[in-house]
Amino acid sequence: MKRIFCFLLLVILQNYQLPNVPLATTNFSLSQREQRRTKDDNVEKLWLAFKEFLIRLETQFFHSYMLMERPHLFTTRPCDSLNLWNAGIVGSLHLPTLTALPSLQNLYLQGNSFSASDLSVSNITSCRLVTVDLSSNNITSPLPVQSFLEGCEHLASVNLSGNSIPGGSFRFGASLRQLDISRNRISDSSLLTCQNLNLLNVSGNKLTRKLSGSILSGKNVTTLDLSYNALSGEMPNTFLKSASASLKYLDLSSNNFTGKFASLDFGQCSSLTLLKLSHNNLYGDEFPSSLANCQALETLNLTSNKLQDKIPGALLGNLKKLRQLFLGRNQFSGVIPAELGKACGTLQELDISDSSLTGELPSSFVSCTYLVTFNLGRNQLSGNFLNTVVSKLPSLRYLYVPFNNITGPVPPSITNGTRLRVFDLSANLFTGNVPSGFCSSNAPSALEKILLANNFLSGTVPSELGNCKSLRALDLSFNSLSGAIPSEIWTLPNLSDLVMWANNLTGEIPEGICVNGGNLETLILNNNLISGAIPQSIGSCTNMVWVSLSSNRLTGAILSGIGHLLKLVILQLGNNSLSGQIPPELGKCQSLIWLDLNSNDLNGSIPSELANQAGLVHPGIVYGKQFAFARNEGGTACRGAGGLVEFEGVRPQRLESLHMVHSCPSTRIYTGLTVYTFTNNGSMIFLDIPYNTLSGTIPSNLGTLSYLQVFNLGHNMLGGSIPESFGGLKAIGVLDLSHNNLQGYVAGSSGSLSFMSDLDVSNNNLTGLIPSGGQLTTFLPSRYENNSGLCGCLGGLPLPPCGSQRHSAERFKGKKPSMDSGMVISFASFTFFFIVTLYLSLFSTYLTSHLGFSSRFFPPRICSTFLPTFTSSKFNPKDTNFSITHESKTDWLQTYK
């Protein structure tokens, strides 16, 4: 009887939702079933509630469902456990109904979509629940005063993580041992106490205020996780000393704690094995001496604080059980202490990146025989330690030494290891050839990434790299490599990222890519000397996300097969000799937001299909990639709006030598990380197709690209009028329609484009009055010149009044837009909410008023400001998605003060 009852309960909960209706409130009964009632009247009430639903279902469906679909839902004992995890249930959860079941001890409902919930207990029978897992649902209500936490006297383990619980009552009984309420919206830290808990996880909430020492008062607590909150102030000096002797895991990372690190008292800490204090604001030039008492410590993470001076090698070296040590992103200086090598007996991960460490790696690190991951990046290290020390580490899998000052050839000895998976020596001073010894051993190689960008390597790309059958990423950008890319590279079976931009590579892209080799995701070969046609097989690269072949010598047509690349986000083919028409099939690229076809020999009309995905683009594919965008600010003297380049592993200073930067009299360079500005209704944001021979009219549906920020159709042969629909380009920052054959009026709807910082409609056949509203009258007269019929008033410099026989062309005859002599190159670094930086006239106001940055230029050095100042009276920072990352702000201002 109980087994059948349990089964029916499971199926009903699995397949039916009853919003806001408790399961035990109906009075329907069947006489045949009533003969089987137990003596327990309370259970009978529950049983009757379910029978109303049973009559609606076919018993044959039940039978097949039980045997074939969900056999894991049942346990050996009748109804002691209910397991409906990830069952797709939607609706309300009425917990009192379930807590009334006398045999139910374990309840697993995680991964569903329960929203409004009653998390109290039944007043019919006593609750016998021991384990409750309601994680990853949509529970948004606070816990009631008498919740199941307090009402279930046998409760031992509760998981409420991954909901949106804002708080409530967290009183619980003495039996509870494990409580996980992470990833909710709890803000009041005073609600929390450990009592008899041995595990409390409150990470990923919104806790504020100072840390209370009482939270560690529980005598049994072994694990406490308060990471990813907003706790602030100085950490109580005796906080750790007062912890129970049983404390093993303590995670306080990603908060706003301040204070001297050396003032903390760790007490005996005899059981502490994991301590995470990363991403806080702890400072000082010493470590607390009591840290030496933590001899059981296996993981110590102090990343991203403000710790200074020398690394305390003697103290850390005496932690004999240390397996993971993370000291990156601090302000350490001096040499790496040799005493730190004493920890090598057990050390598996070591990160001392992003400081100002100098000199070589001490020879004592040769004893790090168990070291798997070693990060020395972004320091000022030099010398031959890669050959004398690192190459002798037998267990090394992941080696990161980018952005240092290591000179000479890449040591062949370091390339021979068969266990190495990631090899990153980007942004150093290496010379000579790319080593051919990679994967030369007879044993299969595990190497997945070779990153040697931004060095001074020369010669050709070695064909021996074709032996690296596990290789997924190869980045040799910004060197002086020549010759063709070997066929052995193109046929690597697992290659997904091929990045070799800014070299002197020649040859052609072979037919058969993504057919005879791996399925490429990024193909970035811009700024080389590659010739020939785009291969037809590029349409087989169905995983392709970023294609950059601009500034080469490509010929032939843009292939319609590119329309098969549904994941393609960025397509850059500018500055080549491509001919023919723009294929309308590009409108099938469901993720395309960046299209650069400038400076080719394209003809025909602009396909209206380019707007087919407007409002349908979903974000996420290129989220978080490092970029550099060189924006041309020289007006019509520049070819195209600018260039986007992949920027991982490249020093900003090296961009000054790139031809792309020097092709325009005035260039501004922005660097950062890509972050989308839209959620699920996006559109193309960059459309750059000037300097071609396109004709016909401008498709009016391009005005539906509501997230378009850069739109350049200049220097073509376009006719017709400016579409009135351009008033829908609400995010537009740069609009260039110059040097065409456009007629008619400047669309009045364009006056509503309040984010527009640069407009150029010069050298057309436009007529009529320039609309006086919005931004249109704030641009220089040069942006309207050589349109014989335009009239109006611009920035205090009036054009001839409408009806005058004088033409604005005569007014500007022989004049060109003024610009400063020489090259102005300035850099900016901030989170790139995908070219939201192009709202220049707006964001500079935000920077000046909210972040305190001035707007001065310091040519030719990197500029200490992020954006130039433009006049704008309509800016409201609450209406934008703009932000600046803390990392970017710190790094750039520290380097160039």
N, C-alpha and C positions, 0 to 999 in steps of 0.2 A: 504493500500500500504506500509506504513512504517513498519507495523508489519511483513509483509511477508519479506520485505527487511532485517529487523533485524534478523529474523529467519535464512534466507539463509546465512547471514554473519557468524552467530554463527556456523552453521553446517560446512561451508567450512573451517573456522579456526580450527574446531575440528578435521577434517578428512584429511586435505590436508596441506602439507608443500611446500612452494615455495621458496627455498633458494635463497637469493639475488635478488628476483624478486618482485618489488612493486606491490601490488594488483591493483593499478589503472593505469596500463600502457597498457592494451589491447584495441583493437578497434573493437572487435567482437560485432555485434548487431543483434537483431531479430525484424522484423517489427511489429509483434503482440505485443510485449512488449513495443515497442517505442511509441505506442499509449497512453500508460499510463504515459509517462514521466511528471514530474512536471515542473514547470516553472523555477526551480532552476537548471541551467546548470551544476553547480559544482557537485551537488548530482547525476545528470544524468551520469556524467563521472564515478563516483564510481559504479553506478548501472550497467553500461555496462561492467565494468571490471568483475563483478561477473557472468554475464550471460554466459560467456565462460565456466565456471565450471558447471553451473546448467544443461546444456544440456548433460553433461557426467554422471549425476547421475539419479537414478530412483526416481520418485516422491513417489513411495510406500515406499521406504526406508526412505525418508524424513519424511513421515507421521508417520511411526511407531517410528522412532527415537525421533520425537518431543513429541509424546504422552507417550511413555513408558520409554525411556532411559534418557532424559535430561530435564524433565519438569522444574527443578529449574533454568535453564538458562534464563528464561523469566521473565520479570517484567510486572507490570500492565500498565505502560506507555510505548509507543512504542520506543524501542531502546534507552532509557536513560541509561541503564546499560548493560554491557557485562560481563558475569561471566563464565569463562572457567578455573577455578582453578583446578589443578591436573587432567588435561584432557589428558596428555600424548603427547602434541604437541612438535614436534621437528623441528628445522630450524631457519630461520631468522625472526626477528620482524621488520616490517616497520611501525613505529609509525605515520609518517605523514599521512598515509592512514586512520588511525583510528581517528586522531585528526581532520580530515576534516569532519567527520560526525557531522552535526549541532546539533543533539539532544543528542549525547553521553556525559554523565556526569561522569559515574562511570565505571572504567575499572579494572577488576580483572583477571589477567593472572598468578597468583602465582602458583608455584609447577609444572611448565612445564620444557622444555629443550630448551628454546630460547637461541641461542648463539650469533652470530654476529647480531648486532642490530643497527638500525638507530633511535636514541631517540630524533631527532629534531621534529619540528612541521610542519604542512602543510602550504604552502604559498597560498593555494586556499581559505580557509575559516578560520575564527578565531576559536581558540581552546576553547571549553566550558567544558573541563574536570575539575572535582572537586576532585575526588578520583582516584588514580592510585596505583595499587599493582602489582609489577613485581618481588616480592620476590621469592627466592628459584628457580632461573633459572640458566643458565650458561653464563650470560652476562659478557664478558671479556674486552670490549672496554671502554675507558674513556668517560665520558660525553662530548658531543660536546659543543662548545662555546655558541651556542644558542640552548640549549636543551629545552625540554618541561617544565623543572622547571621554566625557565624564560619566555617561550613563551605562556604558558597557564595562562592567567591573572585571572582565577577564581579558580585556583588550591589551595586546602586546605590541602590535606593529600597525602603523597607519601611514599611508602614502596619499597625500593630497596635492602632490606637485603638478605643475603644468596646468593650473586653472587660473581664474582671475579673482580669487577670494580676497576681499579688501581688508579683512580683519575679523573681529568678533571675539568670542570667548574661547580661549585656548586652555581652559582648565581641564585637567585630565586626571584619571585615577592613578593609584599607586602601581598598577600592574603594567602600565605602558612603558616600553623599553625603547622603541624606535618611532620617531616622528619626523616625516619628511613633508615640509610645506614649502619647498623651494618653487621658484618661478610662479609666484602669485603677485598680489598687489598690497601686501601687508606693509604698513608704514610705522606702526607703533611698536618700538622695540621693548617697551615696558611690559608688553603682554607675555613675553617669553621667559620661560624658566626651565631649568633642566630637571629638577626634582630627582626622580629615579631613572630618568632616561640614560641610556648609554649612547644614543645617536640622536642628534638634532640637526636638521638641515634646513636652513632658512635662506639659502642663497638665492640670488636673482629676484629679490623683492625690492621694496622701497623704504627700507629701514633708515631712519635718520637719527639725529642727536648723537650724544657721546655713548661710548661703550660702557655698559655697567658691569662691574666685577662680579655681581651676583649671578650672572648668567652661567658662570662656571662653578657655582657653589655645589652643584650636584656631585655626590660622592662617587657615582658610578659612570659618569660621562666619559666615553672613550673617543667620540667623534663629534666635533662641532664645526659646522660650515656656515659662516656668515658672509661669504664672498658675494661680490656683485650687488652691493647695496650702496647707500649713501651715508654710512656712518662716518662721523667726523670727530675733530678734536684730537687731543693727545690721548694715546692709549694709556690707561692706568699703569703705573710702573710695576705694580705688584699683580697685575692681571694674570700673568702666566704663572707667577709663583703661587697664587691662590688656587690654581687649577688642581683637580684631583690627581692623585698619583697614577690613576689609570688612563689619563688622557693620552691618546695615541695620534689622533689626526686633528689638526687645527688649521682652518683655512679662513683668513681674514683679508684675502686679496680683493683688489678692485673696489676699494672704498676711498675715503678721503682722510685717513688717519694722518696725523702729523706728529712731530716730536722727535727728540733725539733717540736714535736707535740704541745707543750705548746705555741709556738710562733704564731700559727694560731689564727686569729681573726674572730670569727663567727658573729660578729655584732649582730643585733637583731634576725635574723633567726626565725622570729615569725611564719613562715609557714612551715619550714623545718620538714618533717615527716620521711624521710629516708636518712641516711648518711652512705655510704659504702666507707671505706678507707683501706680495708683489702688487704693483700698480697702486701705490699709496704715495705719501709725501714724507716718508721717514728720511731723516737727514743725519749728518754727522760724519766725522772722520775716524770713528772707532766703532768696533763691534762690542756688544756686552760680554764681559768676561765669563758670566754665568752660562753663556751658550756652550761652553766647554763641558758643562755637566750633562748635556743632552747626548750621551754616548750611544743611544739607540737610534739617533736621527738618521733617516735614509733619504729624505727629500727636504731640501731647503731652497725656497724660492723667494728671492728678494728683488726680482726684476722690476724695473721702472720705478725706482725711488730716487732719492737725491743723496746717495751715499758717496763719500768723497775720499780722496787721498789713496793710500795704497790698500790693496787687497790683503787682509790679515791671513797670510798663508799658514803661519804656525798654528793659529787657532783652528782654522778649517781643516788643515792637514791632519789634525789629531782626532777628527771625527771618523773613526775607523770603519763605520758601517755605512757611510755616505754613498748613495748610489746616484742621486740626481742633485746637481748644484747649479742654480740659475742666478747669475749676478748681472745679467745684461741690462742695458739702458740705465746705467748709473753714471757717476762722474768720477770713476776711478782713474788714477794716473800712475805714472811710473812703470816699472817693469812687472812682469808676471812673476810672483814669488816662487822660488824653487821649492819652498816648503809645502806648497799646495800639492806638489806631486806625491806627497806622502799619503794622500787620500786615494791614490790610484789603485790601491789593492781591491777596492770594491766599486769605484766610480764607473758609471755607465753613460751618463749624460753630463756634459759640462758646457755652460754658456756664459762666456765673459765678453760678450759682444757689446757694441755701442758705448764705448767709453773712450778714454784717451791713453790707452796702454801703448807703450813703446818697447823697442828692443825685440829680442827673440823669445821663442818658447824654450824654457829651461830643459836641459837634457834629462832632468828627473822625471819628466813626463813619459819617457820611454817605458816606464813601468806600468803605464795605464793599459794593461793588456785586455781589460774588459770594456774599455771605452768604445761605445757604439756611435754616439752623436757628439760632435765637437764643433762649437760655434765660436769663432774668433773674429767675426766680421765687424767692420766699421770701427777700427782702431787705427793705430799708426805703427803697426808691427812691420818689421823688416828682417832681413837676414835669410839664412839658408835652412831654417828649422823644418820646412816642409820635407826636405831631403834627409836631414839628420835625425829628426824626431818623428814627425807625423807618418812618414812612410813605413815606420817600424811598428805601428799599432795594428796588431793582427785582427782585432774585432771591429775596426772602424767601418761604419756603414754610411754615415752622413757627415760630410766635411764642408763647413762653411767658413771661408776666409776672404769674403769680398771686402772691398773698400779699405785696403791697407796699402802699404808702400813697398811691397815685395818686388824686387827687380830680378833681372836675368831671365833665362829660359825656364819654362815650366819643367820641374824636375821629372825625368823619365821614371824614376823609382816610385813616384807616387801614383803613377798611372797603371801599375802592374797588378794591383790588388783585385782579386776576383770577387771580393765581398762588397766593395764600395758601390753604393747605390746613387748617392748625390755628390757631385764634385763641383763646388762653386768657388772659383777664383776670380770672379768678376771684379772690374774696377781696381786693378793693381797696375803695376808698371812692367809687366812681363813683355819680353821681346823674343825674337826667334820665331820658330814655326809652331803650329799646333801639333802636339805630340801624336805620333802615329802608333804609340805603344798601347793605347787604350784597348782593352779586350784582346790582347795578343796572346794570352794564355790559352792552352788547350782546354782548360776547364771552362764551362759556360760562365759568362759574365753576368753579374746582377746589375750592372750600371744602368741607371734610368735617366739621369740628368747630367749633362756636361754644360757648364755655364762658364764661359771664358770671355764674356762681353767686356768692352771698354778696357782693352789692353793695347799693346802695340805689336801684336803678332802680325807676321807677314807670311808670304808663301801661299801655297794652295791648301784647300781643305783635304785632309788625307783620306784616301779611299778606305784605309784600314778601319775607319769608324763604322764601316758597314759590318764589321764583326760583332758589334755591340747589339745583339739581337733584342735585348730588353730595353733599348734606349727609347725613351718617350719624349724627351726634350733636349734640343741642341741649340744653344745660343752662342753665336760667335760674332755678335754685332759689334760695330764700332771698333774694328781693327783695320788692317791694311791688306786683307786677303784678296787674292786674285785668282783668275782661272774659273773654270766651271765647277758647279756643285757635282761631285761624283755620282754616278748612277747608283752606286751602292748605298748612298744616303737615301735616295728617293724610294728605294725598295725595302727599307727597314720595316719589319712587320708591325711594330708597335709604336712607331713614331707618330706623335700627335702635335708637337710644337716644333716648327722649324723657323728659327729666327736668326737672320744673318744680315740685317739692314746696316747701311753705312759702311760698306766695303767697296772693293773694286771688282766684284764678281762679274764674270761674263758668261757666255753660253746661253742655252735655252732651258726653259722648264719642259721636261720631257713629257711626251704623251704616255699615259698609263699611271699617273699619280693617283693614289687612292684606289687603284685597281691591282697593281702589282706590289703595293706596299701597304703601309698603315693608313688608317683613315684620319687624315690631318684635321686638327681643330684650329690651329693658327699657322698661317703662312705669311711671314713678314720679311720681305726681301727688298723693301724700298731703298732708294738711294744707292743703286748699284749700276752696272752696265749690261744688264741682262737684256737679251734681244729675242726675236722670234715672236710667235703668236702664243696666246693663252691656250693651253691644251684643252681639247674637248673633254677629257676625262676629269676636269675639275668639277664637272657636274655630278661626279660620283663621290665627291667628298662631302657626304651628307652630314658629317659632324662639324663642318667648317663654321667657325665663329668669326674669325678676323682674317681678312685677306688684305695685305698691303703690298702692292707691286708698283706703287707710284715712283716717279723719278727714275725710270729705266729707259730702255729703248724698244719697248714692245710695239709690235705692229699687228695689223689684222683687226678683226671685229671683237666686240664684247659679246660673249657667247650667251645665247638664250638659256643654255643649260644651267647657268648660275641661278636661274629661278627655281631650281630644284633644291637649293640649299636653304631649307626652312629655318635653320638655326643661325644663319649668317646675320651678324650684327653690324659689322664694319666692312665696307668695301671701298678700297682706295686704289684707283687706277690712274690718277692724275699725272700730268707731265710725262706722257708717253707720245706715241704716234699712232694711237688707235683710231680706226676709221669706221665708217658705217653708221648705223643708227643705234640709239639707246634701245635695247630690247625691252619691250613692254613686259616680258616675263619677270623682270626684276620686281614687279609689283606683287609677285607670289612669295617673295621672301618675307616670311611672317615676323621676323625679328629685326629686320633691317632698320637701323636708326641713323646710320652715317654713310652717306654716298658722296664720294669725291671723284669726279670725272674731269676735272679742270685741265685745260691746256692739252687737248688732243685734236684730232681732225674729225670729230663727230659731226654728223649732219642730220637732216630730217627734223621732225618735230619732237617736242618733249612728250613722251607718252603719259597720258592721264592716269594710266595704271599705277604710276609711282605713288599715288595717294590711296591705293586700294586697302592698305593696312591701317589707315588712319583710325585711331580709337580702338585698335585691336592688339597693339603690341604689348606683350607682357615683359616685365623686367626680369633681370637676374643672371643672364648668361655670362656677361662680362663684368659682373659686379666685383669690385675690389682690385681690378688690374691697375698696375702702375702705368701712367701715361705722361707724355709731355705734348703740349699743344703750342705750336709756334703760330701766333696770330699775326697776320700781316696788317699793319696799320698805316700803310702808305697810300691808301686809296687806289686809284686806277693805275698807279705806277707799279702795283704788285700783281702778280698772276695768281689768282685764287685767294680764298679767304685765309688760308693757312694750312698747316699740316699736322696731323696727329701721328705720334710715334710711340711705340712700345718702349717703356723707359726703365724697366727693371734692370738693375746692374750697370747703370750708366751714370757717371758724374755729370751734374748740370753744367759744369765749366766746359766739358768737352763739346757741348752743343754749339758753342761759339764757332767751332771750326766747320760746322756742317753747312754745306752749300745752301740748303733750304733756308737757313737763317739769313744768309747774306744775299738772297735773291730779292729782297725788298728793302727799301731805304729805312724803314722803321718796323721793328719786329718785337713783339712781347711774348715771352715764353712762360707758360703756366705748367706746373707739374703737380701731381697728386694722385689720388685714387678715384676710380670710376664708381659713382653711386647714382642710381637712377632717380629722376625727379618725379616719376609717375609710378602708379601701382599696377593697374591692369588695363588702362585705357590709353596707352601711349601712342606715339606716332614717330615718324622720322624727326630728328632734331638738327641734322646737318645735311644740307643739299647744296653742293658746290659744283657747278658745271659751266663756269665761264670759259672764255678763250676757246670756243669751238665755232662751228658754222651752223648752229641750230637755227631753224626757221619756223614759220608758222606762228600761231598764237600761244599765249601762256594758258595752259589748262586751268579753268576756274576752280576745279576741285582741289587744286593744291592749297587753296585757302582753308581746307579742312584739316591741315596738318597743325593741330592746335599746340603741339609742343615744339614746333620748328623754331630754332633759335638763330641759325645762320642760313641764309638763302641768297645764293649768288648766281645770277643768270647773266652777268655782264659780259660784254664783248662777244656777242653773237649776232644773229640777223633776225631776231624775233620781231614780229609785227603785232598789229592789233592794239588793244588798250590794256591798261593795268586792271586786272579783274577786281570788281568791287568786293569779291569774296575774300580778298586779302585782309579785310578787317577782322577775319577770324583767326589770323595768326597772332594770337594773344601773347605768345611767349617770344616773339621775334625780337632779336637784339641787333642783327645786322641784315640789311636788305639792300642788295646791289642789283639794279636793273640797267646800269649804264651801258652806253655804246651799243644800242640796238636801234630798231626802227619803230619804237612804240609811239602810238598816237593817242589823242584824246586827252582827258584830264587826269590829274593825280587824284586817285580815288579818295573821296571824302572819308570813307571808312578807315583809311590809313591813319587818320588823325587820332584814333582811339587806341593806337598801339603804344601804350605808355612805357613799355620796357625797351623800346627801340632806341639804341644808342648811336646807330650809324645808318644813314640812308643815302643812296646815290642813284639818282635817275638822270644824270647828266648825259649829254650827247644822244638825245632822242628827238622826237618831233612832238613833244607834249605841248599842250596849250592850256589856257585858262588860268584861273586864280588858284594859287597854292592855298589849300585849306588852312584856316587860321587856328584851328583847334589842335590840342595835343602837342606832340613833339615836332611836327613838321616845320614850324617856323624857327626852331632852335638850331637847325643845321646850317653849315656854312653855305654861302651862295654858290661856291664851286660845286656843290652836290646837285645843283639844278642847272648848271651852265649849258650853253649850246642847245637849248630848247627854245626855238624862236618865238613861241607864243606864250610862254609862262610869264606870269606877273604876280606881284604881291610884295610883301615886306619880310625880310629875313634878318634877324639879329641886328636890327637897326640899320641895315644896308639895303634900302628899298630897291626892288626891281622896277622897271618901267610900269606905270599903272596900266591896268587892262584897257585895251583900246588904243594905246599909244602906238605910233608907227616905229618907235625904236624897239629893237629886239634885244632880249637878254643876251643873245649870242654876241651882239656887238659890244655889250657892256663888258663881257668877259673875254673878248677876243684877245688872243695872245697871252692870256694868263693861265697859269697852272696853279694847282693847289700848293700852298707853301708848306714846307716841312724843314725841319732842322737838317743841316748838313751832316754827313757822316752816318754811321750806323748806330742806332740806339737799340741796345739789347738789354732787356731787363727780365728778370726771372721772378716768378711767383710760385708759391707752393701752398696748396690747400686742397681739401677734399673736393673732388671734381664731380659735382652732382650733374654729371654728364653735360659739360659745356654750359652749365648754368653761369659760369664765369663770364660768358659773353654779355650778360646784363651789366656791362661795365658802368654805365652812368648811374646805376642804382646801387650796386654792391659796394662801390667805393665809399658812398655816403655811410653805409652800414659799418664798414671797417673803421672809418675815421671817428664816428660817433660812439661806437660800441666797443671797439677793441683798441682804440687809441693809436692806430698806425697813421703816420703821416703819408703824404702822397708825393714824395719827391723822387726824382730820378737820380741815379748814380751811375751813369754810363762811363766806361763800358763794363763796370763791375755788376754783380748781381744786386738788384734793387732791394732795399730793406722794406719797401712797401709791397703790398700784394697787388694793388690795382691803382690805376691812375684816377684822378678826381675829374668827374664830369658833373655838370650842373643838372640837378633833377629835383623837382619839387613834389613828385608824386610817389616817392619811395616809402614803402611801409614794410619793415622787415618781417612783420607777422604774416604777410601775404606771400612770402617766398619760402623756398626749401633750402636756402643758403646756409652753410655753416663752415667753420674752419676747424680742422682737426688739431688737437693739442700738440700732437707730434710734429705736424708741419710747422706750426707757429714757433715752436721751440727750436727745432733744428735750424731753420733758416735765420732766425734772429741771433742765435748763438754764433753761427758761422760768420755772419756779416753784420757786425754791430757798428 
